[in-house]
Amino acid sequence: MSSLPSFDLRRVRARFNRAAADYDRYAAVQREIGRRLEQRFGWLKLEPSRILDLGAGTGQMVRAMRARYPQSQVVGLDLAENMLRQLPRTRWWSRQRMGVAADMHALPLVGGTMDAVVSNFAVQWSDRPDLLFAEVARVLSSGSPFSFATLGPDSLQEIRRAWAAIDQTPHVHHFMDMHDLGDALVRAMLADPVMDRETVTVTYPSVDALLADLRGVGVGNAQEGRSSGMTGPAAWRRFKGALAAQAVDGQIPLTYEIVYGLAWGAGVSPLREEMLHGQVAGD
């Protein structure tokens, strides 16, 4: 697997904090994929006490998990604190919301305490998937599932093509393919990974409508190495023209390659092994 470009996490956090209040207006794709991800839990025989929603956003999967497992404690974790303010209350009369603002690569959770981890549209924001999955393996109890949906490399191909006609600067994030994600799960000591994919295409009546949806859910170029300057008006017009030229029957398509993953906690993780060996070496 080739190395992934690094993300500017401060920029990622700022984008999602700005998008939080209106996020649900624009998140139709995220909602639909979250619905499909939640339905997959119907195949699993679970009675979880504690569930972690990784990259919880405004709490769609928190709500879905609480509805499916009403006796469970569901914790939503997100990098953007404004997103967490949209989470459902722990009880209808309470002001408390079960949310944790943290980097998903350094989970502030005790090992082995989660009976399920779910994640919808968050894994693609990781530039260190081995560390992310090792953290998931660390907090999962043995025999518990990690189920996620993320973006594959064919996602946003129309945006990528339009920018490629303008310059060679990276404007669209690199997304890991299904096989590399599966390999990363194995390296994290997560058991029996199963991967599959589907393609979802959304169409828009105009370029402005398409871009409004992307901005509304916090999408933007947060890769290190992106151009440090503002895109000039001439380049922006050319980009929009190249995007409009891809219209089919007056509708502009936007492709999402959705990658689904399922793996199981084994009671071990690379992080636990490192800690154990460090303790032994220090004795």
NUDRENZA-194077 format. One record per residue (C-alpha): residue in three letters; x, y, z. Coordinates in steps of 0.05 Angstrom, whole numbers, padded with zeros to 5 digits, always signed. Last residue first. Layout:
N
ALAXYZ;...
//
This chain:
283
ASP+00226-00106+00678;GLY+00230-00052+00625;ALA+00232-00101+00567;VAL+00170-00137+00594;GLN+00133-00071+00601;GLY+00151-00050+00531;HIS+00131-00117+00504;LEU+00062-00110+00536;MET+00053-00039+00511;GLU+00073-00058+00441;GLU+00026-00118+00442;ARG-00031-00074+00466;LEU-00019-00025+00410;PRO-00014-00080+00357;SER-00082-00105+00380;VAL-00109-00163+00421;GLY-00176-00185+00449;ALA-00197-00212+00381;GLY-00244-00157+00360;TRP-00282-00174+00297;ALA-00283-00147+00226;LEU-00335-00117+00179;GLY-00321-00069+00122;TYR-00364-00032+00072;VAL-00335+00008+00015;ILE-00380+00059-00020;GLU-00356+00085-00087;TYR-00391+00152-00093;THR-00402+00183-00161;LEU-00428+00253-00176;PRO-00469+00262-00238;ILE-00489+00329-00270;GLN-00559+00327-00300;GLY-00578+00359-00367;ASP-00585+00293-00402;VAL-00516+00273-00379;ALA-00472+00329-00352;GLN-00396+00320-00355;ALA-00387+00388-00388;ALA-00414+00421-00325;LEU-00353+00396-00286;ALA-00304+00423-00338;GLY-00341+00490-00337;LYS-00339+00493-00261;PHE-00264+00480-00264;ARG-00254+00532-00317;ARG-00292+00583-00277;TRP-00250+00567-00215;ALA-00186+00574-00255;ALA-00208+00643-00279;PRO-00230+00665-00210;GLY-00164+00646-00178;THR-00159+00588-00129;MET-00132+00618-00065;GLY-00061+00603-00047;SER-00030+00548-00005;SER-00039+00496-00060;ARG-00049+00428-00028;GLY+00013+00394+00000;GLU-00020+00371+00064;GLN-00089+00348+00047;ALA-00150+00386+00074;ASN-00186+00396+00008;GLY-00259+00407+00023;VAL-00320+00369+00044;GLY-00355+00397+00105;VAL-00424+00368+00092;GLY-00454+00433+00066;ARG-00393+00446+00022;LEU-00406+00382-00016;ASP-00480+00396-00023;ALA-00468+00467-00045;LEU-00418+00442-00097;LEU-00471+00398-00130;ALA-00524+00452-00129;ASP-00475+00503-00159;VAL-00456+00454-00215;SER-00529+00449-00235;PRO-00588+00401-00239;TYR-00553+00349-00195;THR-00546+00274-00200;VAL-00525+00224-00147;THR-00489+00160-00165;VAL-00479+00104-00115;THR-00429+00048-00129;GLU-00424-00013-00084;ARG-00370-00047-00044;ASP-00353-00108-00003;MET-00304-00127+00051;VAL-00303-00183+00104;PRO-00249-00184+00157;ASP-00244-00248+00198;ALA-00207-00221+00259;LEU-00178-00153+00276;MET-00104-00160+00289;ALA-00089-00089+00265;ARG-00049-00118+00208;VAL-00111-00156+00186;LEU-00153-00093+00186;ALA-00100-00058+00145;ASP-00102-00114+00093;GLY-00177-00106+00087;LEU-00170-00031+00077;ASP-00117-00044+00023;HIS-00165-00092-00012;MET-00224-00044-00011;ASP-00186+00014-00041;MET-00160+00072-00001;PHE-00185+00142-00018;HIS-00139+00198-00041;HIS-00169+00266-00027;VAL-00188+00313-00083;HIS-00153+00378-00102;PRO-00082+00353-00111;THR-00044+00403-00155;GLN-00037+00378-00227;ASP-00075+00436-00259;ILE-00139+00455-00296;ALA-00163+00393-00334;ALA-00144+00350-00275;TRP-00192+00393-00233;ALA-00252+00370-00275;ARG-00230+00297-00274;ARG-00223+00296-00199;ILE-00291+00328-00188;GLU-00323+00276-00234;GLN-00285+00220-00199;LEU-00317+00239-00133;SER-00310+00167-00108;ASP-00273+00116-00151;PRO-00219+00109-00097;GLY-00266+00081-00043;LEU-00306+00120+00009;THR-00324+00092+00077;ALA-00375+00048+00111;PHE-00359+00014+00177;SER-00372-00046+00221;PHE-00327-00066+00278;PRO-00356-00126+00313;SER-00345-00156+00383;GLY-00314-00225+00394;SER-00262-00200+00443;SER-00278-00131+00471;LEU-00262-00073+00425;VAL-00220-00015+00452;ARG-00152-00041+00427;ALA-00177-00066+00361;VAL-00207+00002+00346;GLU-00141+00035+00365;ALA-00104-00014+00319;PHE-00154+00004+00264;LEU-00137+00078+00270;LEU-00062+00066+00275;ASP-00061+00023+00212;PRO-00108+00073+00178;ARG-00060+00131+00187;ASP-00084+00185+00138;SER-00154+00177+00166;TRP-00210+00221+00138;GLN-00235+00164+00094;VAL-00250+00125+00158;ALA-00305+00175+00176;PHE-00364+00164+00129;ASN-00403+00118+00175;SER-00368+00084+00234;VAL-00392+00030+00281;VAL-00356+00000+00340;ALA-00387-00056+00381;ASP-00380-00086+00450;MET-00333-00031+00473;THR-00292-00035+00538;GLY-00233-00077+00515;GLY-00182-00022+00525;VAL-00201+00039+00564;LEU-00223+00098+00522;PRO-00192+00165+00503;LEU-00184+00141+00430;ALA-00120+00166+00399;HIS-00126+00157+00323;MET-00200+00177+00327;ASP-00179+00246+00348;ALA-00225+00269+00405;ALA-00289+00305+00424;VAL-00330+00255+00464;GLY-00406+00253+00461;MET-00462+00224+00504;ARG-00504+00287+00507;GLN-00526+00314+00575;ARG-00583+00365+00577;SER-00629+00313+00606;TRP-00705+00308+00601;TRP-00706+00267+00538;ARG-00651+00222+00564;THR-00579+00215+00536;ARG-00594+00275+00492;PRO-00588+00266+00418;LEU-00523+00292+00386;GLN-00523+00361+00353;ARG-00473+00389+00403;LEU-00426+00334+00380;MET-00420+00366+00311;ASN-00397+00431+00344;GLU-00342+00392+00379;ALA-00309+00371+00314;LEU-00261+00311+00321;ASP-00319+00263+00334;LEU-00337+00208+00382;GLY-00409+00187+00396;VAL-00421+00140+00455;VAL-00479+00091+00455;GLN-00499+00059+00522;SER-00541-00001+00505;GLN-00610-00021+00531;PRO-00645+00009+00470;TYR-00604-00033+00420;ARG-00635-00021+00352;ALA-00662+00049+00369;ARG-00599+00068+00406;MET-00557+00043+00348;ALA-00597+00085+00298;ARG-00595+00148+00341;VAL-00519+00143+00351;MET-00513+00126+00277;GLN-00545+00192+00257;GLY-00509+00231+00311;THR-00491+00299+00283;GLY-00421+00275+00264;ALA-00407+00209+00298;GLY-00337+00199+00272;LEU-00331+00132+00308;ASP-00397+00111+00339;LEU-00377+00070+00399;ILE-00426+00019+00429;ARG-00430-00005+00501;SER-00474-00059+00531;PRO-00480-00099+00467;GLU-00531-00155+00459;LEU-00512-00179+00390;LYS-00533-00231+00339;LEU-00511-00200+00274;TRP-00550-00200+00208;GLY-00594-00143+00232;PHE-00531-00103+00243;ARG-00527-00097+00167;GLN-00589-00053+00169;GLU-00548+00001+00205;LEU-00499+00004+00147;ARG-00556+00012+00097;ARG-00586+00069+00138;GLY-00518+00101+00146;ILE-00509+00097+00070;GLU-00575+00134+00061;ARG-00560+00186+00114;GLN-00490+00200+00086;VAL-00519+00208+00016;ALA-00572+00257+00039;ALA-00524+00298+00082;TYR-00541+00367+00057;ARG-00595+00391+00105;ASP-00564+00348+00160;TYR-00500+00389+00160;ASP-00533+00457+00171;ALA-00510+00470+00243;ALA-00448+00427+00238;ALA-00416+00455+00174;ARG-00372+00506+00208;ASN-00347+00455+00259;PHE-00336+00406+00203;ARG-00291+00454+00165;ALA-00253+00475+00227;ARG-00239+00403+00247;VAL-00213+00385+00178;ARG-00169+00447+00177;ARG-00140+00431+00245;LEU-00131+00360+00222;ASP-00086+00380+00164;PHE-00087+00313+00130;SER-00026+00273+00109;PRO-00022+00242+00040;LEU-00027+00166+00042;SER+00033+00120+00035;SER+00028+00068-00020;MET+00000+00000+00000;
//
